[in-house]
Amino acid sequence: MLKIENFSKSYKGGKKAVDGLNLQIDSGDIFGFIGHNGAGKTTTIRAIAGVLDFEEGNIMINGMSIKKDPVKCKKITAYIPDNPDLYDHLTGISYLNFIGDIYEISKADREKAIEKYADAFELTSNLGDKVASYSHGMKQKLAIISALLHKPKLLILDEPFVGLDPKASLTLKNIMKELCNNGSAIFFSTHVLEVAEKLCNRIGIIKDGKLVICGATDDVIGNSSLENVFMDLID
């Protein structure tokens, strides 16, 4: 579903934020991308989502290049940044319908999806309110719901649990599992290592732009814990 080949990204001064990254994420995978601040996680995520241009390497989504076929790739993906930038002047339901129009989702399908996910995240009663009145957690829920409307084949999330209360976090975990059971793939970053350890079937740890370990969660952790493995590798 997602194949990253020799991906590198440099910023001003020539320092590489990501250096020669190679990864493959298959349908059904929940892949946790772990690293300290500045390790290259968000740079990688934004490149996968087609938000950040890059010169070295290639990123393939379902066999299509994000550089050569960005629109086709984006039609089957969904991206939730760590701080969703929504349209404050719209109501919640207007925002969801706007996203539904972009992805050309039928009226019946979008209504069914909105009802399902708004109820799950306990946001239904707030959909008539303007987004400007939403708390950070409510905006995060709205962004998640909007990302799920078109049943993405690849869901990309950057610190998705930040701002969510425990019940909403559990709801999101269950939805992530449901998506992958239905053949989608998920690529997400998190600093909550306990969540990654329990939720992900595969994990990669990046340090200073380079992937230092990657594999099945059980193989990466061994007889230790993800926290101990992470601390040993980044020291």
N, CA, C and O of each residue as an XYZ file, in Angstrom:
940
protein
N       0.823     -1.213      0.000
C       0.000      0.000      0.000
C       0.863      1.272      0.000
O       0.599      2.214     -0.747
N       1.887      1.279      0.843
C       2.808      2.430      0.908
C       4.237      1.930      0.788
O       4.678      1.061      1.541
N       4.954      2.501     -0.180
C       6.354      2.128     -0.372
C       7.197      3.389     -0.468
O       6.985      4.225     -1.346
N       8.142      3.516      0.430
C       9.051      4.665      0.448
C      10.429      4.180      0.011
O      11.001      3.274      0.616
N      10.951      4.789     -1.039
C      12.208      4.336     -1.632
C      13.260      5.439     -1.595
O      13.123      6.458     -2.272
N      14.299      5.235     -0.811
C      15.449      6.148     -0.756
C      15.024      7.603     -0.604
O      15.601      8.490     -1.233
N      14.031      7.846      0.219
C      13.514      9.192      0.424
C      14.457     10.012      1.306
O      14.829      9.595      2.403
N      14.832     11.187      0.798
C      15.635     12.136      1.567
C      15.052     13.530      1.398
O      14.494     13.859      0.351
N      15.185     14.332      2.422
C      14.713     15.717      2.367
C      15.682     16.607      3.128
O      15.978     16.385      4.302
N      16.168     17.627      2.418
C      17.084     18.594      3.030
C      16.429     19.961      3.088
O      15.642     20.328      2.216
N      16.764     20.704      4.124
C      16.288     22.076      4.257
C      17.467     23.033      4.076
O      18.566     22.612      3.712
N      17.236     24.289      4.325
C      18.293     25.292      4.158
C      19.522     24.917      4.989
O      19.414     24.456      6.126
N      20.682     25.130      4.387
C      21.914     24.771      5.067
C      22.411     23.396      4.687
O      23.532     23.019      5.028
N      21.570     22.631      3.969
C      21.999     21.332      3.480
C      21.813     20.176      4.435
O      22.064     19.030      4.062
N      21.374     20.446      5.678
C      21.183     19.362      6.627
C      19.979     18.530      6.234
O      18.913     19.066      5.929
N      20.155     17.210      6.241
C      19.079     16.320      5.849
C      18.167     16.018      7.037
O      18.600     15.481      8.057
N      16.888     16.380      6.874
C      15.902     16.055      7.903
C      15.576     14.573      7.863
O      15.323     13.952      8.895
N      15.586     14.006      6.646
C      15.411     12.568      6.450
C      16.467     12.121      5.455
O      16.715     12.797      4.457
N      17.091     10.974      5.728
C      18.248     10.564      4.938
C      18.115      9.108      4.487
O      18.334      8.184      5.271
N      17.754      8.914      3.217
C      17.733      7.574      2.623
C      16.743      6.621      3.269
O      17.086      5.478      3.571
N      15.519      7.081      3.481
C      14.518      6.256      4.158
C      13.884      5.250      3.198
O      13.455      5.610      2.102
N      13.830      4.003      3.617
C      13.157      2.936      2.874
C      12.177      2.226      3.802
O      12.554      1.754      4.874
N      10.915      2.156      3.378
C       9.874      1.517      4.179
C       8.825      0.911      3.255
O       8.595      1.406      2.152
N       8.197     -0.156      3.712
C       7.046     -0.691      2.998
C       5.966     -1.031      4.014
O       6.206     -1.763      4.973
N       4.767     -0.487      3.790
C       3.617     -0.726      4.649
C       2.552     -1.413      3.808
O       2.154     -0.896      2.764
N       2.090     -2.571      4.254
C       1.123     -3.346      3.489
C      -0.304     -3.107      3.987
O      -0.505     -2.603      5.092
N      -1.283     -3.469      3.172
C      -2.674     -3.408      3.585
C      -2.856     -4.231      4.859
O      -2.346     -5.346      4.972
N      -3.588     -3.667      5.808
C      -3.801     -4.341      7.086
C      -2.816     -3.964      8.160
O      -3.007     -4.309      9.327
N      -1.747     -3.249      7.782
C      -0.738     -2.839      8.765
C      -1.174     -1.600      9.532
O      -1.743     -0.670      8.961
N      -0.901     -1.598     10.830
C      -0.913     -0.373     11.627
C       0.537     -0.125     12.000
O       1.093     -0.803     12.863
N       1.140      0.851     11.343
C       2.574      1.101     11.472
C       2.817      2.320     12.347
O       2.343      3.414     12.043
N       3.551      2.130     13.424
C       3.908      3.222     14.321
C       5.284      3.762     13.981
O       6.259      3.013     13.927
N       5.357      5.064     13.753
C       6.599      5.732     13.365
C       7.062      6.539     14.577
O       6.448      7.545     14.933
N       8.136      6.094     15.198
C       8.551      6.610     16.500
C       9.869      7.367     16.373
O      10.759      6.957     15.629
N       9.985      8.468     17.101
C      11.236      9.220     17.113
C      11.127     10.448     17.994
O      10.027     10.899     18.314
N      12.275     10.988     18.388
C      12.282     12.198     19.201
C      11.896     13.400     18.355
O      11.802     13.294     17.132
N      11.673     14.528     18.988
C      11.368     15.755     18.247
C      12.524     16.098     17.315
O      13.685     16.100     17.725
N      12.197     16.387     16.064
C      13.235     16.733     15.099
C      13.888     15.539     14.433
O      14.864     15.698     13.701
N      13.363     14.336     14.676
C      13.979     13.130     14.114
C      13.671     12.951     12.637
O      14.391     12.241     11.935
N      12.601     13.591     12.157
C      12.221     13.463     10.746
C      10.847     12.875     10.534
O      10.462     12.594      9.399
N      10.097     12.684     11.612
C       8.768     12.049     11.502
C       7.794     12.905     10.697
O       7.211     12.437      9.719
N       7.622     14.157     11.110
C       6.642     15.012     10.446
C       7.047     15.313      9.008
O       6.188     15.392      8.129
N       8.333     15.480      8.758
C       8.803     15.667      7.384
C       8.396     14.494      6.508
O       7.907     14.682      5.394
N       8.599     13.287      7.012
C       8.225     12.089      6.267
C       6.720     12.024      6.042
O       6.261     11.744      4.935
N       5.961     12.283      7.089
C       4.501     12.212      7.006
C       3.962     13.231      6.007
O       3.074     12.913      5.216
N       4.482     14.432      6.037
C       3.995     15.475      5.124
C       4.359     15.154      3.675
O       3.622     15.506      2.754
N       5.489     14.490      3.477
C       5.870     14.081      2.117
C       4.950     12.978      1.611
O       4.538     12.997      0.451
N       4.625     12.019      2.470
C       3.703     10.947      2.089
C       2.351     11.523      1.702
O       1.727     11.081      0.738
N       1.905     12.519      2.468
C       0.592     13.122      2.235
C       0.567     14.034      1.015
O      -0.503     14.479      0.599
N       1.725     14.316      0.441
C       1.779     15.185     -0.727
C       1.757     16.657     -0.387
O       1.529     17.494     -1.260
N       1.993     16.985      0.875
C       2.012     18.377      1.323
C       3.399     18.987      1.153
O       3.531     20.190      0.928
N       4.424     18.159      1.260
C       5.809     18.619      1.197
C       6.504     18.033     -0.020
O       6.521     16.816     -0.207
N       7.071     18.893     -0.841
C       7.793     18.431     -2.025
C       9.159     17.892     -1.611
O       9.686     18.247     -0.557
N       9.715     17.042     -2.443
C      11.045     16.488     -2.159
C      11.733     16.170     -3.483
O      11.087     16.014     -4.519
N      13.041     16.080     -3.420
C      13.840     15.902     -4.628
C      14.437     14.504     -4.749
O      14.672     14.028     -5.860
N      14.684     13.843     -3.628
C      15.386     12.561     -3.652
C      14.455     11.416     -3.262
O      13.742     11.497     -2.262
N      14.469     10.346     -4.063
C      13.685      9.168     -3.761
C      12.283      9.239     -4.319
O      11.945     10.130     -5.100
N      11.470      8.279     -3.901
C      10.098      8.219     -4.387
C       9.194      7.655     -3.299
O       9.636      6.893     -2.440
N       7.930      8.038     -3.349
C       6.920      7.530     -2.426
C       5.762      7.025     -3.256
O       5.151      7.782     -4.010
N       5.456      5.734     -3.118
C       4.405      5.092     -3.885
C       3.234      4.743     -2.971
O       3.421      4.189     -1.888
N       2.027      5.072     -3.422
C       0.807      4.735     -2.692
C      -0.071      3.892     -3.605
O      -0.551      4.365     -4.635
N      -0.274      2.656     -3.221
C      -1.058      1.713     -4.020
C      -0.539      1.649     -5.459
O      -1.316      1.583     -6.412
N       0.767      1.671     -5.593
C       1.411      1.552     -6.898
C       1.541      2.844     -7.682
O       2.050      2.845     -8.802
N       1.081      3.950     -7.097
C       1.145      5.247     -7.786
C       2.126      6.172     -7.067
O       2.228      6.142     -5.841
N       2.844      6.990     -7.830
C       3.824      7.913     -7.267
C       3.142      9.186     -6.783
O       2.355      9.788     -7.514
N       3.441      9.596     -5.556
C       2.858     10.832     -5.021
C       3.373     12.042     -5.788
O       2.733     13.093     -5.785
N       4.528     11.905     -6.449
C       5.067     13.010     -7.237
C       4.430     13.071     -8.622
O       4.136     14.155     -9.125
N       4.217     11.906     -9.240
C       3.698     11.873    -10.608
C       2.164     11.881    -10.655
O       1.577     12.431    -11.587
N       1.525     11.283     -9.667
C       0.060     11.185     -9.650
C      -0.490     11.645     -8.303
O      -1.152     10.873     -7.608
N      -0.222     12.899     -7.928
C      -0.626     13.357     -6.589
C      -2.134     13.327     -6.343
O      -2.572     12.985     -5.245
N      -2.932     13.681     -7.355
C      -4.381     13.712     -7.155
C      -4.930     12.303     -6.963
O      -5.743     12.069     -6.069
N      -4.492     11.368     -7.797
C      -4.942      9.986     -7.666
C      -4.548      9.408     -6.307
O      -5.325      8.684     -5.685
N      -3.338      9.732     -5.853
C      -2.887      9.253     -4.548
C      -3.731      9.838     -3.418
O      -4.114      9.133     -2.483
N      -4.013     11.132     -3.518
C      -4.762     11.801     -2.446
C      -6.213     11.355     -2.382
O      -6.847     11.452     -1.331
N      -6.742     10.868     -3.492
C      -8.129     10.391     -3.501
C      -8.311      9.148     -2.639
O      -9.416      8.875     -2.170
N      -7.238      8.396     -2.429
C      -7.360      7.162     -1.647
C      -6.651      7.262     -0.298
O      -6.540      6.275      0.428
N      -6.175      8.458      0.029
C      -5.510      8.649      1.323
C      -6.254      9.697      2.141
O      -7.084     10.445      1.624
N      -5.937      9.728      3.415
C      -6.419     10.783      4.300
C      -5.282     11.145      5.240
O      -4.546     10.275      5.705
N      -5.146     12.435      5.515
C      -4.033     12.939      6.328
C      -4.585     13.818      7.438
O      -5.345     14.754      7.186
N      -4.200     13.511      8.652
C      -4.574     14.333      9.801
C      -3.292     14.841     10.455
O      -2.571     14.062     11.078
N      -2.996     16.139     10.324
C      -1.787     16.696     10.936
C      -1.931     16.786     12.451
O      -3.012     16.568     12.997
N      -0.831     17.110     13.118
C      -0.868     17.172     14.584
C      -1.694     18.350     15.086
O      -2.164     18.344     16.224
N      -1.871     19.367     14.230
C      -2.682     20.523     14.612
C      -3.591     20.878     13.436
O      -3.260     21.752     12.635
N      -4.733     20.202     13.331
C      -5.613     20.402     12.161
C      -6.025     21.861     11.985
O      -6.445     22.521     12.935
N      -5.898     22.348     10.759
C      -6.263     23.722     10.430
C      -7.595     23.680      9.691
O      -7.634     23.467      8.479
N      -8.683     23.884     10.424
C     -10.024     23.777      9.860
C     -10.578     25.159      9.540
O      -9.976     26.172      9.894
N     -11.719     25.197      8.873
C     -12.341     26.470      8.513
C     -13.279     26.905      9.633
O     -14.386     26.386      9.771
N     -12.819     27.863     10.428
C     -13.557     28.261     11.624
C     -14.922     28.868     11.335
O     -15.814     28.809     12.182
N     -15.100     29.459     10.138
C     -16.362     30.130      9.841
C     -17.473     29.159      9.464
O     -18.639     29.548      9.404
N     -17.125     27.896      9.209
C     -18.127     26.889      8.865
C     -18.656     26.200     10.115
O     -17.989     26.169     11.149
N     -19.846     25.656     10.011
C     -20.326     24.764     11.061
C     -19.673     23.400     10.861
O     -19.105     23.120      9.805
N     -19.760     22.567     11.874
C     -19.179     21.235     11.761
C     -19.763     20.456     10.608
O     -19.020     19.831      9.850
N     -21.083     20.474     10.453
C     -21.725     19.716      9.383
C     -21.396     20.310      8.015
O     -21.270     19.576      7.035
N     -21.255     21.634      7.943
C     -20.875     22.262      6.666
C     -19.468     21.848      6.268
O     -19.192     21.615      5.091
N     -18.578     21.757      7.251
C     -17.209     21.333      6.965
C     -17.190     19.892      6.447
O     -16.499     19.584      5.476
N     -17.952     19.016      7.099
C     -17.983     17.618      6.668
C     -18.586     17.484      5.269
O     -18.123     16.670      4.470
N     -19.605     18.271      4.973
C     -20.193     18.231      3.629
C     -19.229     18.792      2.589
O     -19.198     18.326      1.450
N     -18.446     19.786      2.978
C     -17.414     20.336      2.096
C     -16.404     19.245      1.726
O     -16.047     19.088      0.558
N     -15.952     18.499      2.732
C     -15.016     17.398      2.479
C     -15.689     16.318      1.635
O     -15.071     15.746      0.738
N     -16.957     16.044      1.929
C     -17.694     15.063      1.144
C     -17.804     15.447     -0.314
O     -17.734     14.591     -1.196
N     -17.978     16.747     -0.574
C     -18.041     17.232     -1.956
C     -16.694     17.047     -2.665
O     -16.644     16.650     -3.829
N     -15.618     17.337     -1.954
C     -14.283     17.200     -2.551
C     -14.040     15.763     -3.006
O     -13.508     15.530     -4.092
N     -14.431     14.808     -2.173
C     -14.204     13.396     -2.496
C     -15.355     12.771     -3.279
O     -15.356     11.570     -3.548
N     -16.335     13.600     -3.643
C     -17.470     13.159     -4.454
C     -18.200     11.975     -3.828
O     -18.516     10.989     -4.494
N     -18.458     12.102     -2.530
C     -19.167     11.060     -1.790
C     -20.670     11.300     -1.938
O     -21.140     12.428     -1.784
N     -21.408     10.260     -2.233
C     -22.850     10.405     -2.433
C     -23.525     10.872     -1.143
O     -22.997     10.682     -0.047
N     -24.693     11.481     -1.292
C     -25.441     11.994     -0.159
C     -25.738     10.882      0.846
O     -25.572     11.070      2.051
N     -26.170      9.742      0.357
C     -26.519      8.629      1.240
C     -25.298      8.109      1.991
O     -25.357      7.866      3.196
N     -24.187      7.940      1.264
C     -22.976      7.400      1.889
C     -22.409      8.366      2.922
O     -21.973      7.940      3.992
N     -22.408      9.663      2.616
C     -21.840     10.617      3.568
C     -22.715     10.742      4.812
O     -22.209     10.849      5.928
N     -24.031     10.728      4.610
C     -24.923     10.820      5.770
C     -24.731      9.622      6.697
O     -24.724      9.764      7.920
N     -24.577      8.456      6.104
C     -24.358      7.240      6.891
C     -23.037      7.321      7.657
O     -22.979      6.985      8.839
N     -21.973      7.770      6.976
C     -20.658      7.868      7.613
C     -20.642      8.942      8.696
O     -20.089      8.729      9.775
N     -21.244     10.091      8.412
C     -21.278     11.175      9.399
C     -22.027     10.737     10.646
O     -21.588     10.993     11.767
N     -23.161     10.076     10.446
C     -23.932      9.600     11.602
C     -23.118      8.602     12.426
O     -23.088      8.679     13.654
N     -22.463      7.675     11.746
C     -21.684      6.643     12.434
C     -20.556      7.245     13.259
O     -20.418      6.943     14.444
N     -19.752      8.095     12.635
C     -18.549      8.582     13.311
C     -18.834      9.749     14.259
O     -18.167      9.882     15.285
N     -19.804     10.585     13.932
C     -20.155     11.675     14.851
C     -20.745     11.113     16.139
O     -20.467     11.620     17.226
N     -21.553     10.071     16.020
C     -22.086      9.416     17.214
C     -20.961      8.759     18.014
O     -20.923      8.844     19.241
N     -20.042      8.100     17.293
C     -18.942      7.402     17.971
C     -18.072      8.365     18.771
O     -17.599      8.029     19.857
N     -17.861      9.573     18.226
C     -17.020     10.562     18.905
C     -17.840     11.576     19.723
O     -17.302     12.564     20.222
N     -19.150     11.310     19.849
C     -20.038     12.147     20.664
C     -19.989     13.614     20.221
O     -19.897     14.527     21.042
N     -20.053     13.811     18.900
C     -19.975     15.161     18.342
C     -21.267     15.557     17.620
O     -21.387     16.680     17.128
N     -22.211     14.654     17.559
C     -23.427     14.897     16.779
C     -24.138     16.179     17.195
O     -24.566     16.956     16.341
N     -24.267     16.405     18.488
C     -25.017     17.569     18.975
C     -24.296     18.885     18.709
O     -24.890     19.955     18.850
N     -23.027     18.817     18.326
C     -22.247     20.032     18.085
C     -22.044     20.335     16.610
O     -21.409     21.335     16.276
N     -22.560     19.505     15.724
C     -22.301     19.680     14.297
C     -22.932     20.950     13.734
O     -22.485     21.459     12.705
N     -23.962     21.465     14.395
C     -24.579     22.706     13.934
C     -23.867     23.950     14.417
O     -24.211     25.057     14.004
N     -22.867     23.789     15.293
C     -22.109     24.921     15.822
C     -20.934     25.256     14.910
O     -20.426     24.391     14.195
N     -20.509     26.506     14.941
C     -19.351     26.898     14.140
C     -18.071     26.279     14.712
O     -17.914     26.134     15.924
N     -17.178     25.925     13.812
C     -15.922     25.295     14.208
C     -15.131     26.215     15.140
O     -14.379     25.737     15.989
N     -15.296     27.529     14.984
C     -14.591     28.493     15.837
C     -14.911     28.302     17.313
O     -14.112     28.665     18.176
N     -16.077     27.732     17.604
C     -16.482     27.535     18.994
C     -15.975     26.211     19.576
O     -16.136     25.953     20.769
N     -15.374     25.389     18.748
C     -14.923     24.063     19.184
C     -13.652     24.152     20.032
O     -12.808     25.021     19.813
N     -13.532     23.259     20.983
C     -12.282     23.090     21.720
C     -11.280     22.372     20.808
O     -11.638     21.897     19.731
N     -10.031     22.300     21.252
C      -9.010     21.603     20.466
C      -9.398     20.148     20.250
O      -9.243     19.616     19.151
N      -9.904     19.504     21.301
C     -10.288     18.106     21.183
C     -11.433     17.904     20.211
O     -11.450     16.927     19.462
N     -12.394     18.826     20.216
C     -13.523     18.728     19.288
C     -13.061     18.918     17.847
O     -13.540     18.231     16.945
N     -12.134     19.846     17.628
C     -11.586     20.041     16.285
C     -10.844     18.783     15.818
O     -10.919     18.398     14.651
N     -10.135     18.162     16.745
C      -9.428     16.921     16.403
C     -10.431     15.836     15.994
O     -10.205     15.108     15.028
N     -11.526     15.738     16.729
C     -12.560     14.755     16.387
C     -13.153     15.043     15.010
O     -13.350     14.129     14.209
N     -13.435     16.310     14.741
C     -14.008     16.687     13.445
C     -13.050     16.352     12.306
O     -13.467     15.862     11.256
N     -11.771     16.618     12.520
C     -10.767     16.297     11.497
C     -10.705     14.790     11.248
O     -10.583     14.348     10.106
N     -10.787     14.015     12.315
C     -10.764     12.555     12.177
C     -11.986     12.076     11.396
O     -11.864     11.259     10.483
N     -13.153     12.582     11.752
C     -14.380     12.192     11.053
C     -14.279     12.530      9.566
O     -14.641     11.722      8.711
N     -13.787     13.726      9.272
C     -13.670     14.136      7.867
C     -12.720     13.227      7.095
O     -12.912     12.989      5.902
N     -11.703     12.726      7.772
C     -10.723     11.855      7.117
C     -11.285     10.469      6.834
O     -10.782      9.759      5.963
N     -12.314     10.084      7.556
C     -12.865      8.740      7.419
C     -14.001      8.649      6.409
O     -14.401      7.546      6.036
N     -14.525      9.781      5.962
C     -15.734      9.789      5.129
C     -15.585      8.986      3.844
O     -16.522      8.304      3.431
N     -14.414      9.058      3.206
C     -14.248      8.394      1.910
C     -13.566      7.029      2.018
O     -13.076      6.493      1.023
N     -13.539      6.475      3.224
C     -12.969      5.146      3.460
C     -11.561      5.038      2.863
O     -11.344      4.264      1.930
N     -10.610      5.805      3.391
C      -9.273      5.840      2.790
C      -8.572      4.492      2.827
O      -8.706      3.724      3.779
N      -7.824      4.226      1.766
C      -7.008      3.011      1.733
C      -5.734      3.190      2.570
O      -5.167      2.224      3.080
N      -5.294      4.461      2.699
C      -4.137      4.777      3.526
C      -4.496      5.955      4.417
O      -4.856      7.026      3.929
N      -4.398      5.753      5.728
C      -4.669      6.811      6.688
C      -3.349      7.229      7.326
O      -2.632      6.406      7.896
N      -3.039      8.522      7.223
C      -1.779      9.068      7.709
C      -2.089     10.023      8.860
O      -2.842     10.982      8.690
N      -1.508      9.759     10.033
C      -1.816     10.573     11.200
C      -0.535     10.996     11.911
O       0.378     10.195     12.110
N      -0.488     12.268     12.288
C       0.654     12.811     13.023
C       0.192     13.145     14.444
O      -0.546     14.109     14.648
N       0.622     12.357     15.413
C       0.223     12.529     16.817
C      -1.306     12.618     16.967
O      -1.818     13.617     17.471
N      -2.025     11.590     16.538
C      -3.487     11.680     16.498
C      -4.178     11.706     17.855
O      -5.331     12.126     17.950
N      -3.495     11.264     18.904
C      -4.154     11.158     20.214
C      -4.003     12.415     21.066
O      -4.593     12.515     22.142
N      -3.211     13.373     20.585
C      -3.039     14.624     21.324
C      -4.365     15.387     21.341
O      -4.956     15.634     20.290
N      -4.820     15.751     22.514
C      -6.048     16.526     22.636
C      -7.297     15.687     22.792
O      -8.362     16.226     23.095
N      -7.197     14.368     22.590
C      -8.360     13.507     22.734
C      -8.480     13.008     24.162
O      -7.481     12.667     24.796
N      -9.706     12.965     24.665
C      -9.933     12.398     25.998
C      -9.818     10.875     25.902
O      -9.815     10.331     24.798
N      -9.725     10.179     27.036
C      -9.522      8.721     27.006
C     -10.577      7.964     26.211
O     -10.246      7.010     25.507
N     -11.854      8.375     26.311
C     -12.909      7.674     25.577
C     -12.745      7.862     24.074
O     -12.898      6.907     23.312
N     -12.436      9.089     23.636
C     -12.237      9.358     22.217
C     -10.998      8.631     21.698
O     -10.986      8.161     20.560
N      -9.960      8.539     22.526
C      -8.749      7.811     22.134
C      -9.066      6.340     21.889
O      -8.593      5.749     20.918
N      -9.871      5.752     22.780
C     -10.258      4.350     22.607
C     -11.102      4.172     21.346
O     -10.938      3.196     20.614
N     -12.001      5.117     21.100
C     -12.820      5.073     19.890
C     -11.947      5.096     18.650
O     -12.171      4.325     17.717
N     -10.949      5.980     18.633
C     -10.057      6.075     17.475
C      -9.263      4.786     17.291
O      -9.101      4.316     16.165
N      -8.771      4.216     18.374
C      -8.023      2.952     18.270
C      -8.892      1.863     17.647
O      -8.438      1.115     16.781
N     -10.134      1.782     18.091
C     -11.029      0.757     17.552
C     -11.325      0.994     16.071
O     -11.410      0.043     15.294
N     -11.481      2.260     15.680
C     -11.728      2.582     14.274
C     -10.502      2.242     13.424
O     -10.634      1.729     12.312
N      -9.319      2.530     13.950
C      -8.089      2.185     13.235
C      -8.008      0.683     12.985
O      -7.649      0.248     11.891
N      -8.342     -0.102     13.999
C      -8.330     -1.563     13.839
C      -9.365     -2.007     12.814
O      -9.103     -2.890     11.998
N     -10.545     -1.387     12.863
C     -11.610     -1.726     11.916
C     -11.185     -1.434     10.478
O     -11.408     -2.245      9.579
N     -10.570     -0.266     10.270
C     -10.102      0.090      8.925
C      -9.122     -0.949      8.389
O      -9.235     -1.397      7.247
N      -8.162     -1.324      9.226
C      -7.139     -2.270      8.780
C      -7.706     -3.673      8.583
O      -7.252     -4.411      7.708
N      -8.682     -4.036      9.383
C      -9.353     -5.330      9.171
C     -10.078     -5.361      7.835
O     -10.304     -6.430      7.266
N     -10.445     -4.174      7.333
C     -11.127     -4.066      6.043
C     -10.165     -3.790      4.887
O     -10.596     -3.500      3.772
N      -8.858     -3.882      5.159
C      -7.882     -3.805      4.076
C      -7.129     -2.503      3.915
O      -6.284     -2.385      3.028
N      -7.417     -1.523      4.755
C      -6.663     -0.262      4.691
C      -5.334     -0.422      5.418
O      -5.081     -1.443      6.058
N      -4.494      0.592      5.310
C      -3.224      0.635      6.037
C      -3.140      1.961      6.780
O      -3.683      2.971      6.332
N      -2.457      1.949      7.918
C      -2.328      3.157      8.729
C      -0.861      3.405      9.046
O      -0.128      2.507      9.461
N      -0.459      4.650      8.838
C       0.901      5.096      9.138
C       0.762      6.279     10.083
O       0.217      7.315      9.704
N       1.256      6.132     11.324
C       1.085      7.245     12.256
C       2.274      7.388     13.196
O       2.984      6.432     13.508
N       2.453      8.628     13.630
C       3.497      8.910     14.609
C       2.848      9.155     15.962
O       1.713      9.625     16.040
N       3.567      8.837     17.013
C       3.084      9.114     18.359
C       4.255      9.121     19.330
O       5.243      8.407     19.157
N       4.110      9.959     20.366
C       5.071      9.929     21.471
C       4.575      9.035     22.602
O       5.288      8.795     23.577
N       3.344      8.545     22.460
C       2.777      7.682     23.502
C       3.178      6.247     23.178
O       2.476      5.540     22.454
N       4.314      5.830     23.724
C       4.902      4.554     23.337
C       4.056      3.366     23.766
O       4.053      2.335     23.093
N       3.342      3.494     24.871
C       2.484      2.396     25.325
C       1.384      2.117     24.294
O       1.032      0.966     24.035
N       0.849      3.202     23.711
C      -0.188      3.047     22.680
C       0.392      2.336     21.462
O      -0.210      1.395     20.945
N       1.545      2.778     21.010
C       2.170      2.167     19.834
C       2.463      0.686     20.075
O       2.261     -0.149     19.193
N       2.934      0.377     21.262
C       3.286     -1.009     21.578
C       2.067     -1.923     21.522
O       2.161     -3.056     21.050
N       0.934     -1.441     21.995
C      -0.274     -2.264     22.049
C      -1.043     -2.264     20.733
O      -1.685     -3.255     20.386
N      -0.979     -1.147     19.995
C      -1.835     -0.978     18.825
C      -1.195     -1.437     17.525
O      -1.878     -1.972     16.652
N       0.111     -1.232     17.387
C       0.778     -1.442     16.095
C       1.240     -2.882     15.911
O       1.729     -3.511     16.849
N       1.080     -3.392     14.706
C       1.668     -4.699     14.396
C       3.090     -4.540     13.856
O       3.866     -5.495     13.825
N       3.423     -3.290     13.423
C       4.778     -3.009     12.968
C       5.203     -1.640     13.471
O       4.383     -0.736     13.633
N       6.507     -1.504     13.716
C       7.051     -0.265     14.284
C       8.384      0.064     13.620
O       9.180     -0.826     13.320
N       8.612      1.357     13.397
C       9.911      1.835     12.944
C      10.360      2.975     13.844
O       9.552      3.818     14.235
N      11.629      3.003     14.168
C      12.192      4.074     15.001
C      13.196      4.858     14.165
O      14.118      4.282     13.588
N      13.014      6.156     14.105
C      13.886      7.036     13.330
C      14.678      7.935     14.268
O      14.148      8.442     15.256
N      15.953      8.124     13.947
C      16.836      8.978     14.739
C      17.683      9.821     13.798
O      18.384      9.293     12.934
N      17.611     11.124     13.971
C      18.405     12.054     13.157
C      18.235     11.780     11.657
O      19.195     11.814     10.888
N      16.993     11.509     11.270
C      16.685     11.331      9.859
C      16.933      9.961      9.295
O      16.649      9.722      8.122
N      17.462      9.038     10.103
C      17.763      7.689      9.625
C      16.947      6.652     10.397
O      16.782      6.755     11.613
N      16.446      5.664      9.682
C      15.714      4.573     10.308
C      16.712      3.653     11.007
O      17.613      3.105     10.371
N      16.546      3.488     12.320
C      17.521      2.688     13.071
C      17.023      1.282     13.354
O      17.823      0.374     13.580
N      15.701      1.091     13.343
C      15.152     -0.252     13.495
C      13.741     -0.267     12.920
O      13.023      0.729     13.006
N      13.343     -1.389     12.338
C      12.011     -1.495     11.754
C      11.649     -2.969     11.668
O      12.475     -3.807     11.305
N      10.392     -3.274     12.011
C       9.958     -4.655     11.910
C       8.672     -4.900     12.655
O       8.017     -3.967     13.118
N       8.317     -6.160     12.768
C       7.138     -6.532     13.548
C       7.339     -6.082     14.992
O       8.446     -6.156     15.526
N       6.272     -5.620     15.611
C       6.370     -5.067     16.962
C       7.026     -6.055     17.927
O       7.904     -5.676     18.703
N       6.610     -7.299     17.881
C       7.179     -8.302     18.797
C       8.672     -8.478     18.563
O       9.430     -8.670     19.514
N       9.103     -8.413     17.302
C      10.527     -8.574     16.996
C      11.331     -7.365     17.454
O      12.449     -7.509     17.947
N      10.763     -6.174     17.291
C      11.456     -4.951     17.713
C      11.615     -4.909     19.226
O      12.669     -4.528     19.736
N      10.572     -5.298     19.934
C      10.578     -5.197     21.402
C      11.308     -6.366     22.043
O      12.031     -6.181     23.022
N      11.131     -7.567     21.504
C      11.734     -8.750     22.115
C      11.184     -8.981     23.515
O       9.970     -8.986     23.717
N      12.073     -9.171     24.474
C      11.671     -9.389     25.869
C      11.647     -8.097     26.669
O      11.482     -8.126     27.888
N      11.808     -6.983     26.009
C      11.868     -5.689     26.680
C      10.532     -4.964     26.516
O       9.486     -5.606     26.424
N      10.561     -3.645     26.479
C       9.392     -2.817     26.198
C       9.797     -1.811     25.141
O      10.985     -1.556     24.946
N       8.823     -1.239     24.460
C       9.138     -0.261     23.430
C       9.852      0.940     24.040
O      10.757      1.509     23.430
N       9.448      1.317     25.225
C      10.104      2.449     25.888
C      11.583      2.167     26.106
O      12.418      3.028     25.830
N      11.923      0.989     26.592
C      13.328      0.647     26.837
C      14.108      0.559     25.534
O      15.244      1.027     25.459
N      13.509     -0.037     24.507
C      14.173     -0.148     23.208
C      14.429      1.252     22.632
O      15.512      1.540     22.121
N      13.424      2.100     22.726
C      13.535      3.458     22.197
C      14.648      4.224     22.914
O      15.478      4.863     22.269
N      14.665      4.161     24.228
C      15.672      4.901     24.986
C      17.079      4.384     24.700
O      18.027      5.167     24.645
N      17.221      3.074     24.519
C      18.534      2.505     24.209
C      19.026      2.978     22.838
O      20.214      3.243     22.657
N      18.109      3.080     21.882
C      18.493      3.397     20.513
C      18.778      4.892     20.299
O      19.598      5.252     19.455
N      18.105      5.755     21.059
C      18.313      7.192     20.827
C      19.403      7.772     21.696
O      19.801      8.916     21.475
N      19.905      7.042     22.672
C      21.008      7.553     23.516
C      22.293      7.689     22.711
O      23.320      8.101     23.251
